[in-house]
Amino acid sequence: MTTIDELAQLGTSTWLDDLSRDRLESGNLKELISTKSIVGVTTNPAIFATAMTQGTAYDDDFAQLKAERAKADEAVYSLAIDDVRNACDVFQETFEKSGGKDGRVSIEVDPRISDDADATIAQARELWNRVGRDNVMIKIPATDGSMSAISEALADGISVNVTLIFSLERYKEVIEAFKTGIRRAKENDLDISKIHSVASFFVSRVDVEIDKRLEKIGSDEALALRGKAGVANAQQAYALYLSELENASDLPEGTNLQRPLWASTGVKNPEYAPTLYVSELAGPNTVNTMPEKTIDATLESDSLHGDTLTNTAEESAQVLRDIAAIGVDLDDVFAQLEREGVEKFVDAWNELLESVTPRLT
């Protein structure tokens, strides 16, 4: 019984936040499943940028794509889709044993089109069909421009990972988009028992930005609140999940509730425990997607202390009130983080395209 297994008993599935051709071809991904109890994978443009620009695993594919005169964005998605499809096959047994909840592999739509709902849904459909595996999840960012695409994808029977959520207000919109999509899928006579979704709430980035503002304020009261916002914000999100989804009466029978997923769970401040965003965010019907460093830290620790999500609404709300009262504009923080989140993925995507272009010409 490992700490990851104990997390699973508490209700938190552990997914790996990384994927590469090397992991697939070396058997490393299979090993993580068997030895570290990993039950899913998430990817993003930054992850693929790292994977495709290091080592030699993609050399033969780039040579073939060059011969086919593929453009950079076509080549990158071709390689990413192959990796995700192969990872889906590796997780097929996990997918079946979990009834479709786990064994999931996520691939993200082009972040450059996050403000264009029509382009986003078109690409979500294309990725779903090209990967061609029931256990793929299509990642769509929780931006104003993409919100309707979330509902459209779910209505089509596409399993969706809604990503880049920072604020409770945005999460409320995501929940409504999920409900709308599932109701429409039911109206479309789809088997909604096969549709799964997660809502990816980013954690460590909240602490990075709020800690910076607390340190600028500089009072003892402000400094005492460092490292508390990320967990409190996520716990508030879980309270919203409980009230708006777990206790919902406006969803069709057979709906798989959209699970909260804790993302950006690698600790950025070395003064904080490496498992801070694991031990303090453990609880029923959740997912924690972790970089391997955080997975290893979790396996090496005995820091779990039960369900740290249920019955935390009042205490976590007070933490956020205290932070606001000391002078931190939380609305401004979350708006900035969402904007920067999209920009970082766009930058990673553009850097990846720039790096592969010479290999195709």
Disulfide bonds with the S-S distance in Angstrom:
none
